[in-house]
Amino acid sequence: MRARLQLSKFEFGARLSPALPPEMIQEIEANQIIPTLEHLIQIADLGKVTLDWLLRYDR
């Protein structure tokens, strides 16, 4: 989603509340950690997609 929105890791993390540092965005993208439900909802809202779409693996 970050790439789709053309945001840096810093910019993307700053748009979330509470904000996430770029290192945590990297860990999320590398599937090393799972964001909270609150952050998942915000990420889906940022990308104007449903939570279901965001969580699908078959894209």
N, CA, C and O atoms as a Tripos MOL2 file, in Angstrom:
@<TRIPOS>MOLECULE
protein
  236   235    59     0     0
PROTEIN
NO_CHARGES

@<TRIPOS>ATOM
      1 N           0.8230   -1.1870    0.0000 N.3       1 MET1
      2 CA          0.0000    0.0000    0.0000 C.3       1 MET1
      3 C           0.8720    1.2570    0.0000 C.2       1 MET1
      4 O           0.5460    2.2480   -0.6540 O.2       1 MET1
      5 N           1.9680    1.2070    0.7300 N.am      2 ARG2
      6 CA          2.8700    2.3680    0.7860 C.3       2 ARG2
      7 C           3.3840    2.7060   -0.6080 C.2       2 ARG2
      8 O           3.3870    3.8710   -1.0060 O.2       2 ARG2
      9 N           3.8160    1.6920   -1.3480 N.am      3 ALA3
     10 CA          4.3200    1.9200   -2.7010 C.3       3 ALA3
     11 C           3.2110    2.4430   -3.6100 C.2       3 ALA3
     12 O           3.4380    3.3170   -4.4470 O.2       3 ALA3
     13 N           2.0310    1.9050   -3.4370 N.am      4 ARG4
     14 CA          0.8870    2.3350   -4.2400 C.3       4 ARG4
     15 C           0.6040    3.8200   -4.0230 C.2       4 ARG4
     16 O           0.2230    4.5310   -4.9520 O.2       4 ARG4
     17 N           0.7970    4.2800   -2.7780 N.am      5 LEU5
     18 CA          0.5660    5.6840   -2.4470 C.3       5 LEU5
     19 C           1.7920    6.5590   -2.7030 C.2       5 LEU5
     20 O           1.7300    7.7780   -2.5420 O.2       5 LEU5
     21 N           2.8980    5.9420   -3.0970 N.am      6 GLN6
     22 CA          4.1470    6.6280   -3.3880 C.3       6 GLN6
     23 C           4.6390    7.4550   -2.1940 C.2       6 GLN6
     24 O           4.9810    8.6310   -2.3220 O.2       6 GLN6
     25 N           4.6610    6.7950   -1.0300 N.am      7 LEU7
     26 CA          5.1170    7.4340    0.2010 C.3       7 LEU7
     27 C           6.3870    6.7600    0.6870 C.2       7 LEU7
     28 O           6.5680    5.5570    0.5030 O.2       7 LEU7
     29 N           7.2600    7.5320    1.3040 N.am      8 SER8
     30 CA          8.4330    6.9290    1.9350 C.3       8 SER8
     31 C           7.9720    6.2000    3.1980 C.2       8 SER8
     32 O           6.8430    6.3870    3.6510 O.2       8 SER8
     33 N           8.8340    5.3830    3.7540 N.am      9 LYS9
     34 CA          8.4970    4.6950    4.9980 C.3       9 LYS9
     35 C           8.2100    5.7050    6.1030 C.2       9 LYS9
     36 O           7.2980    5.5130    6.9080 O.2       9 LYS9
     37 N           8.9900    6.7780    6.1360 N.am     10 PHE10
     38 CA          8.7860    7.8170    7.1320 C.3      10 PHE10
     39 C           7.4180    8.4840    6.9490 C.2      10 PHE10
     40 O           6.6720    8.6450    7.9150 O.2      10 PHE10
     41 N           7.0890    8.8720    5.7070 N.am     11 GLU11
     42 CA          5.8170    9.5440    5.4280 C.3      11 GLU11
     43 C           4.6300    8.6420    5.7540 C.2      11 GLU11
     44 O           3.6400    9.0800    6.3400 O.2      11 GLU11
     45 N           4.7500    7.3750    5.3620 N.am     12 PHE12
     46 CA          3.6590    6.4300    5.5960 C.3      12 PHE12
     47 C           3.4250    6.2340    7.0890 C.2      12 PHE12
     48 O           2.2910    6.2990    7.5620 O.2      12 PHE12
     49 N           4.5010    5.9950    7.8240 N.am     13 GLY13
     50 CA          4.3860    5.8000    9.2640 C.3      13 GLY13
     51 C           3.8250    7.0080    9.9810 C.2      13 GLY13
     52 O           3.0950    6.8720   10.9630 O.2      13 GLY13
     53 N           4.1660    8.1990    9.4880 N.am     14 ALA14
     54 CA          3.6940    9.4450   10.1060 C.3      14 ALA14
     55 C           2.1940    9.6450    9.8990 C.2      14 ALA14
     56 O           1.5630   10.3670   10.6710 O.2      14 ALA14
     57 N           1.6200    9.0310    8.8920 N.am     15 ARG15
     58 CA          0.1820    9.1760    8.6230 C.3      15 ARG15
     59 C          -0.6720    8.2830    9.5140 C.2      15 ARG15
     60 O          -1.8950    8.4210    9.5490 O.2      15 ARG15
     61 N          -0.0310    7.3720   10.2310 N.am     16 LEU16
     62 CA         -0.7570    6.4770   11.1190 C.3      16 LEU16
     63 C          -0.8010    7.0610   12.5220 C.2      16 LEU16
     64 O           0.0500    7.8650   12.9010 O.2      16 LEU16
     65 N          -1.8040    6.6460   13.2870 N.am     17 SER17
     66 CA         -1.9310    7.1330   14.6560 C.3      17 SER17
     67 C          -2.1810    5.9580   15.5890 C.2      17 SER17
     68 O          -3.1960    5.2750   15.4450 O.2      17 SER17
     69 N          -1.3010    5.7020   16.5300 N.am     18 PRO18
     70 CA         -0.0520    6.4190   16.7410 C.3      18 PRO18
     71 C           0.9180    6.1640   15.5900 C.2      18 PRO18
     72 O           0.9000    5.1040   14.9630 O.2      18 PRO18
     73 N           1.7600    7.1560   15.3290 N.am     19 ALA19
     74 CA          2.7280    7.0700   14.2310 C.3      19 ALA19
     75 C           3.6820    5.9050   14.4640 C.2      19 ALA19
     76 O           3.9860    5.5450   15.6020 O.2      19 ALA19
     77 N           4.1480    5.3190   13.3530 N.am     20 LEU20
     78 CA          5.1150    4.2240   13.4200 C.3      20 LEU20
     79 C           6.4240    4.6770   12.7900 C.2      20 LEU20
     80 O           6.4130    5.3790   11.7790 O.2      20 LEU20
     81 N           7.5490    4.2830   13.3740 N.am     21 PRO21
     82 CA          8.8450    4.6600   12.8020 C.3      21 PRO21
     83 C           9.1180    3.8790   11.5120 C.2      21 PRO21
     84 O           8.5520    2.8050   11.3070 O.2      21 PRO21
     85 N           9.9740    4.4100   10.6510 N.am     22 PRO22
     86 CA         10.2930    3.7290    9.3830 C.3      22 PRO22
     87 C          10.7800    2.2920    9.5890 C.2      22 PRO22
     88 O          10.4970    1.4170    8.7700 O.2      22 PRO22
     89 N          11.5060    2.0520   10.6730 N.am     23 GLU23
     90 CA         11.9990    0.6960   10.9320 C.3      23 GLU23
     91 C          10.8480   -0.2900   11.1280 C.2      23 GLU23
     92 O          10.9330   -1.4410   10.7000 O.2      23 GLU23
     93 N           9.7780    0.1600   11.7710 N.am     24 MET24
     94 CA          8.6290   -0.7180   11.9860 C.3      24 MET24
     95 C           7.8690   -0.9380   10.6780 C.2      24 MET24
     96 O           7.3520   -2.0300   10.4420 O.2      24 MET24
     97 N           7.7970    0.0830    9.8320 N.am     25 ILE25
     98 CA          7.1610   -0.0760    8.5230 C.3      25 ILE25
     99 C           7.9340   -1.1280    7.7250 C.2      25 ILE25
    100 O           7.3330   -1.9700    7.0580 O.2      25 ILE25
    101 N           9.2590   -1.0770    7.7940 N.am     26 GLN26
    102 CA         10.1000   -2.0720    7.1140 C.3      26 GLN26
    103 C           9.7960   -3.4770    7.6280 C.2      26 GLN26
    104 O           9.7020   -4.4140    6.8360 O.2      26 GLN26
    105 N           9.6440   -3.6320    8.9300 N.am     27 GLU27
    106 CA          9.3560   -4.9460    9.5100 C.3      27 GLU27
    107 C           7.9810   -5.4550    9.0950 C.2      27 GLU27
    108 O           7.8000   -6.6510    8.8710 O.2      27 GLU27
    109 N           7.0190   -4.5540    8.9930 N.am     28 ILE28
    110 CA          5.6840   -4.9380    8.5280 C.3      28 ILE28
    111 C           5.7640   -5.4090    7.0800 C.2      28 ILE28
    112 O           5.2040   -6.4480    6.7310 O.2      28 ILE28
    113 N           6.4590   -4.6490    6.2400 N.am     29 GLU29
    114 CA          6.5740   -5.0030    4.8210 C.3      29 GLU29
    115 C           7.3340   -6.3140    4.6230 C.2      29 GLU29
    116 O           7.0950   -7.0280    3.6500 O.2      29 GLU29
    117 N           8.2370   -6.6270    5.5320 N.am     30 ALA30
    118 CA          9.0140   -7.8680    5.4350 C.3      30 ALA30
    119 C           8.3110   -9.0280    6.1440 C.2      30 ALA30
    120 O           8.8890  -10.1050    6.2930 O.2      30 ALA30
    121 N           7.0780   -8.8120    6.5790 N.am     31 ASN31
    122 CA          6.2910   -9.8330    7.2890 C.3      31 ASN31
    123 C           6.9830  -10.3300    8.5480 C.2      31 ASN31
    124 O           6.8410  -11.4940    8.9220 O.2      31 ASN31
    125 N           7.7290   -9.4550    9.2000 N.am     32 GLN32
    126 CA          8.3900   -9.8110   10.4590 C.3      32 GLN32
    127 C           7.4970   -9.5080   11.6570 C.2      32 GLN32
    128 O           7.6050  -10.1560   12.6970 O.2      32 GLN32
    129 N           6.6250   -8.5330   11.5080 N.am     33 ILE33
    130 CA          5.6420   -8.2290   12.5470 C.3      33 ILE33
    131 C           4.2960   -7.9730   11.8800 C.2      33 ILE33
    132 O           4.2260   -7.6650   10.6900 O.2      33 ILE33
    133 N           3.2410   -8.1050   12.6600 N.am     34 ILE34
    134 CA          1.8850   -7.8570   12.1790 C.3      34 ILE34
    135 C           1.3820   -6.5750   12.8250 C.2      34 ILE34
    136 O           1.4390   -6.4380   14.0470 O.2      34 ILE34
    137 N           0.8910   -5.6350   12.0260 N.am     35 PRO35
    138 CA          0.3810   -4.3870   12.6150 C.3      35 PRO35
    139 C          -0.8730   -4.6650   13.4460 C.2      35 PRO35
    140 O          -1.5460   -5.6800   13.2660 O.2      35 PRO35
    141 N          -1.1630   -3.7510   14.3460 N.am     36 THR36
    142 CA         -2.3790   -3.8630   15.1500 C.3      36 THR36
    143 C          -3.5990   -3.7210   14.2440 C.2      36 THR36
    144 O          -3.4990   -3.2080   13.1290 O.2      36 THR36
    145 N          -4.7420   -4.1750   14.7280 N.am     37 LEU37
    146 CA         -5.9790   -4.0230   13.9740 C.3      37 LEU37
    147 C          -6.2500   -2.5490   13.7050 C.2      37 LEU37
    148 O          -6.6950   -2.1830   12.6180 O.2      37 LEU37
    149 N          -5.9830   -1.7100   14.6910 N.am     38 GLU38
    150 CA         -6.1650   -0.2670   14.5280 C.3      38 GLU38
    151 C          -5.3370    0.2560   13.3560 C.2      38 GLU38
    152 O          -5.8380    1.0230   12.5330 O.2      38 GLU38
    153 N          -4.0800   -0.1540   13.2780 N.am     39 HIS39
    154 CA         -3.2250    0.2880   12.1710 C.3      39 HIS39
    155 C          -3.6740   -0.3230   10.8460 C.2      39 HIS39
    156 O          -3.6280    0.3490    9.8160 O.2      39 HIS39
    157 N          -4.1040   -1.5780   10.8540 N.am     40 LEU40
    158 CA         -4.5920   -2.2030    9.6140 C.3      40 LEU40
    159 C          -5.7800   -1.4350    9.0520 C.2      40 LEU40
    160 O          -5.8610   -1.2110    7.8440 O.2      40 LEU40
    161 N          -6.6850   -1.0350    9.9080 N.am     41 ILE41
    162 CA         -7.8550   -0.2690    9.4710 C.3      41 ILE41
    163 C          -7.4110    1.0640    8.8790 C.2      41 ILE41
    164 O          -7.9250    1.4810    7.8410 O.2      41 ILE41
    165 N          -6.4670    1.7330    9.5240 N.am     42 GLN42
    166 CA         -5.9690    3.0040    9.0190 C.3      42 GLN42
    167 C          -5.2760    2.8340    7.6660 C.2      42 GLN42
    168 O          -5.4380    3.6690    6.7760 O.2      42 GLN42
    169 N          -4.5100    1.7610    7.5120 N.am     43 ILE43
    170 CA         -3.8150    1.5010    6.2480 C.3      43 ILE43
    171 C          -4.8330    1.2690    5.1350 C.2      43 ILE43
    172 O          -4.6800    1.7910    4.0310 O.2      43 ILE43
    173 N          -5.8680    0.4900    5.4240 N.am     44 ALA44
    174 CA         -6.9230    0.2560    4.4350 C.3      44 ALA44
    175 C          -7.6080    1.5750    4.0700 C.2      44 ALA44
    176 O          -7.8830    1.8340    2.8980 O.2      44 ALA44
    177 N          -7.8790    2.4020    5.0740 N.am     45 ASP45
    178 CA         -8.5140    3.7000    4.8100 C.3      45 ASP45
    179 C          -7.6140    4.5980    3.9670 C.2      45 ASP45
    180 O          -8.0910    5.2670    3.0500 O.2      45 ASP45
    181 N          -6.3180    4.6190    4.2700 N.am     46 LEU46
    182 CA         -5.3790    5.4270    3.4820 C.3      46 LEU46
    183 C          -5.4060    5.0240    2.0120 C.2      46 LEU46
    184 O          -5.3760    5.8730    1.1200 O.2      46 LEU46
    185 N          -5.4630    3.7290    1.7760 N.am     47 GLY47
    186 CA         -5.4530    3.2340    0.4070 C.3      47 GLY47
    187 C          -6.8210    3.1550   -0.2390 C.2      47 GLY47
    188 O          -6.9580    2.7630   -1.3980 O.2      47 GLY47
    189 N          -7.8380    3.5350    0.5340 N.am     48 LYS48
    190 CA         -9.2230    3.4890    0.0350 C.3      48 LYS48
    191 C          -9.5950    2.0880   -0.4590 C.2      48 LYS48
    192 O         -10.1940    1.9170   -1.5210 O.2      48 LYS48
    193 N          -9.2170    1.0920    0.3540 N.am     49 VAL49
    194 CA         -9.5630   -0.3010    0.0730 C.3      49 VAL49
    195 C         -10.2360   -0.8720    1.3110 C.2      49 VAL49
    196 O         -10.1830   -0.2780    2.3880 O.2      49 VAL49
    197 N         -10.8710   -2.0290    1.1510 N.am     50 THR50
    198 CA        -11.4770   -2.6820    2.3040 C.3      50 THR50
    199 C         -10.4060   -3.4400    3.0790 C.2      50 THR50
    200 O          -9.3470   -3.7690    2.5450 O.2      50 THR50
    201 N         -10.6940   -3.7050    4.3180 N.am     51 LEU51
    202 CA         -9.7820   -4.4900    5.1370 C.3      51 LEU51
    203 C          -9.6340   -5.8910    4.5510 C.2      51 LEU51
    204 O          -8.5500   -6.4740    4.5860 O.2      51 LEU51
    205 N         -10.7180   -6.4210    4.0170 N.am     52 ASP52
    206 CA        -10.6870   -7.7260    3.3670 C.3      52 ASP52
    207 C          -9.6950   -7.7240    2.1980 C.2      52 ASP52
    208 O          -8.9080   -8.6600    2.0570 O.2      52 ASP52
    209 N          -9.7260   -6.6940    1.3730 N.am     53 TRP53
    210 CA         -8.8030   -6.5960    0.2390 C.3      53 TRP53
    211 C          -7.3660   -6.5250    0.7300 C.2      53 TRP53
    212 O          -6.4830   -7.1850    0.1830 O.2      53 TRP53
    213 N          -7.1370   -5.7280    1.7550 N.am     54 LEU54
    214 CA         -5.7920   -5.5400    2.2810 C.3      54 LEU54
    215 C          -5.1960   -6.8590    2.8020 C.2      54 LEU54
    216 O          -4.0010   -7.1110    2.6480 O.2      54 LEU54
    217 N          -6.0300   -7.6800    3.4100 N.am     55 LEU55
    218 CA         -5.5440   -8.9060    4.0400 C.3      55 LEU55
    219 C          -5.4500  -10.1000    3.1000 C.2      55 LEU55
    220 O          -4.9480  -11.1520    3.4960 O.2      55 LEU55
    221 N          -5.9130   -9.9630    1.8900 N.am     56 ARG56
    222 CA         -5.8600  -11.0990    0.9430 C.3      56 ARG56
    223 C          -4.4270  -11.3460    0.4950 C.2      56 ARG56
    224 O          -3.6470  -10.4160    0.2880 O.2      56 ARG56
    225 N          -4.1060  -12.6220    0.3540 N.am     57 TYR57
    226 CA         -2.7570  -13.0220   -0.0640 C.3      57 TYR57
    227 C          -2.6840  -13.4210   -1.5300 C.2      57 TYR57
    228 O          -1.5940  -13.6100   -2.0690 O.2      57 TYR57
    229 N          -3.8410  -13.5510   -2.1800 N.am     58 ASP58
    230 CA         -3.8520  -14.0740   -3.5490 C.3      58 ASP58
    231 C          -3.8480  -12.9950   -4.6140 C.2      58 ASP58
    232 O          -4.2720  -13.2400   -5.7430 O.2      58 ASP58
    233 N          -3.3770  -11.8020   -4.2740 N.am     59 ARG59
    234 CA         -3.3250  -10.7200   -5.2590 C.3      59 ARG59
    235 C          -2.1060  -10.8490   -6.1090 C.2      59 ARG59
    236 O          -1.8850  -10.0290   -7.0000 O.2      59 ARG59
@<TRIPOS>BOND
     1     1     2 1
     2     2     3 1
     3     3     4 2
     4     3     5 am
     5     5     6 1
     6     6     7 1
     7     7     8 2
     8     7     9 am
     9     9    10 1
    10    10    11 1
    11    11    12 2
    12    11    13 am
    13    13    14 1
    14    14    15 1
    15    15    16 2
    16    15    17 am
    17    17    18 1
    18    18    19 1
    19    19    20 2
    20    19    21 am
    21    21    22 1
    22    22    23 1
    23    23    24 2
    24    23    25 am
    25    25    26 1
    26    26    27 1
    27    27    28 2
    28    27    29 am
    29    29    30 1
    30    30    31 1
    31    31    32 2
    32    31    33 am
    33    33    34 1
    34    34    35 1
    35    35    36 2
    36    35    37 am
    37    37    38 1
    38    38    39 1
    39    39    40 2
    40    39    41 am
    41    41    42 1
    42    42    43 1
    43    43    44 2
    44    43    45 am
    45    45    46 1
    46    46    47 1
    47    47    48 2
    48    47    49 am
    49    49    50 1
    50    50    51 1
    51    51    52 2
    52    51    53 am
    53    53    54 1
    54    54    55 1
    55    55    56 2
    56    55    57 am
    57    57    58 1
    58    58    59 1
    59    59    60 2
    60    59    61 am
    61    61    62 1
    62    62    63 1
    63    63    64 2
    64    63    65 am
    65    65    66 1
    66    66    67 1
    67    67    68 2
    68    67    69 am
    69    69    70 1
    70    70    71 1
    71    71    72 2
    72    71    73 am
    73    73    74 1
    74    74    75 1
    75    75    76 2
    76    75    77 am
    77    77    78 1
    78    78    79 1
    79    79    80 2
    80    79    81 am
    81    81    82 1
    82    82    83 1
    83    83    84 2
    84    83    85 am
    85    85    86 1
    86    86    87 1
    87    87    88 2
    88    87    89 am
    89    89    90 1
    90    90    91 1
    91    91    92 2
    92    91    93 am
    93    93    94 1
    94    94    95 1
    95    95    96 2
    96    95    97 am
    97    97    98 1
    98    98    99 1
    99    99   100 2
   100    99   101 am
   101   101   102 1
   102   102   103 1
   103   103   104 2
   104   103   105 am
   105   105   106 1
   106   106   107 1
   107   107   108 2
   108   107   109 am
   109   109   110 1
   110   110   111 1
   111   111   112 2
   112   111   113 am
   113   113   114 1
   114   114   115 1
   115   115   116 2
   116   115   117 am
   117   117   118 1
   118   118   119 1
   119   119   120 2
   120   119   121 am
   121   121   122 1
   122   122   123 1
   123   123   124 2
   124   123   125 am
   125   125   126 1
   126   126   127 1
   127   127   128 2
   128   127   129 am
   129   129   130 1
   130   130   131 1
   131   131   132 2
   132   131   133 am
   133   133   134 1
   134   134   135 1
   135   135   136 2
   136   135   137 am
   137   137   138 1
   138   138   139 1
   139   139   140 2
   140   139   141 am
   141   141   142 1
   142   142   143 1
   143   143   144 2
   144   143   145 am
   145   145   146 1
   146   146   147 1
   147   147   148 2
   148   147   149 am
   149   149   150 1
   150   150   151 1
   151   151   152 2
   152   151   153 am
   153   153   154 1
   154   154   155 1
   155   155   156 2
   156   155   157 am
   157   157   158 1
   158   158   159 1
   159   159   160 2
   160   159   161 am
   161   161   162 1
   162   162   163 1
   163   163   164 2
   164   163   165 am
   165   165   166 1
   166   166   167 1
   167   167   168 2
   168   167   169 am
   169   169   170 1
   170   170   171 1
   171   171   172 2
   172   171   173 am
   173   173   174 1
   174   174   175 1
   175   175   176 2
   176   175   177 am
   177   177   178 1
   178   178   179 1
   179   179   180 2
   180   179   181 am
   181   181   182 1
   182   182   183 1
   183   183   184 2
   184   183   185 am
   185   185   186 1
   186   186   187 1
   187   187   188 2
   188   187   189 am
   189   189   190 1
   190   190   191 1
   191   191   192 2
   192   191   193 am
   193   193   194 1
   194   194   195 1
   195   195   196 2
   196   195   197 am
   197   197   198 1
   198   198   199 1
   199   199   200 2
   200   199   201 am
   201   201   202 1
   202   202   203 1
   203   203   204 2
   204   203   205 am
   205   205   206 1
   206   206   207 1
   207   207   208 2
   208   207   209 am
   209   209   210 1
   210   210   211 1
   211   211   212 2
   212   211   213 am
   213   213   214 1
   214   214   215 1
   215   215   216 2
   216   215   217 am
   217   217   218 1
   218   218   219 1
   219   219   220 2
   220   219   221 am
   221   221   222 1
   222   222   223 1
   223   223   224 2
   224   223   225 am
   225   225   226 1
   226   226   227 1
   227   227   228 2
   228   227   229 am
   229   229   230 1
   230   230   231 1
   231   231   232 2
   232   231   233 am
   233   233   234 1
   234   234   235 1
   235   235   236 2
@<TRIPOS>SUBSTRUCTURE
     1 MET1         2 RESIDUE 1 A MET
     2 ARG2         6 RESIDUE 1 A ARG
     3 ALA3        10 RESIDUE 1 A ALA
     4 ARG4        14 RESIDUE 1 A ARG
     5 LEU5        18 RESIDUE 1 A LEU
     6 GLN6        22 RESIDUE 1 A GLN
     7 LEU7        26 RESIDUE 1 A LEU
     8 SER8        30 RESIDUE 1 A SER
     9 LYS9        34 RESIDUE 1 A LYS
    10 PHE10       38 RESIDUE 1 A PHE
    11 GLU11       42 RESIDUE 1 A GLU
    12 PHE12       46 RESIDUE 1 A PHE
    13 GLY13       50 RESIDUE 1 A GLY
    14 ALA14       54 RESIDUE 1 A ALA
    15 ARG15       58 RESIDUE 1 A ARG
    16 LEU16       62 RESIDUE 1 A LEU
    17 SER17       66 RESIDUE 1 A SER
    18 PRO18       70 RESIDUE 1 A PRO
    19 ALA19       74 RESIDUE 1 A ALA
    20 LEU20       78 RESIDUE 1 A LEU
    21 PRO21       82 RESIDUE 1 A PRO
    22 PRO22       86 RESIDUE 1 A PRO
    23 GLU23       90 RESIDUE 1 A GLU
    24 MET24       94 RESIDUE 1 A MET
    25 ILE25       98 RESIDUE 1 A ILE
    26 GLN26      102 RESIDUE 1 A GLN
    27 GLU27      106 RESIDUE 1 A GLU
    28 ILE28      110 RESIDUE 1 A ILE
    29 GLU29      114 RESIDUE 1 A GLU
    30 ALA30      118 RESIDUE 1 A ALA
    31 ASN31      122 RESIDUE 1 A ASN
    32 GLN32      126 RESIDUE 1 A GLN
    33 ILE33      130 RESIDUE 1 A ILE
    34 ILE34      134 RESIDUE 1 A ILE
    35 PRO35      138 RESIDUE 1 A PRO
    36 THR36      142 RESIDUE 1 A THR
    37 LEU37      146 RESIDUE 1 A LEU
    38 GLU38      150 RESIDUE 1 A GLU
    39 HIS39      154 RESIDUE 1 A HIS
    40 LEU40      158 RESIDUE 1 A LEU
    41 ILE41      162 RESIDUE 1 A ILE
    42 GLN42      166 RESIDUE 1 A GLN
    43 ILE43      170 RESIDUE 1 A ILE
    44 ALA44      174 RESIDUE 1 A ALA
    45 ASP45      178 RESIDUE 1 A ASP
    46 LEU46      182 RESIDUE 1 A LEU
    47 GLY47      186 RESIDUE 1 A GLY
    48 LYS48      190 RESIDUE 1 A LYS
    49 VAL49      194 RESIDUE 1 A VAL
    50 THR50      198 RESIDUE 1 A THR
    51 LEU51      202 RESIDUE 1 A LEU
    52 ASP52      206 RESIDUE 1 A ASP
    53 TRP53      210 RESIDUE 1 A TRP
    54 LEU54      214 RESIDUE 1 A LEU
    55 LEU55      218 RESIDUE 1 A LEU
    56 ARG56      222 RESIDUE 1 A ARG
    57 TYR57      226 RESIDUE 1 A TYR
    58 ASP58      230 RESIDUE 1 A ASP
    59 ARG59      234 RESIDUE 1 A ARG
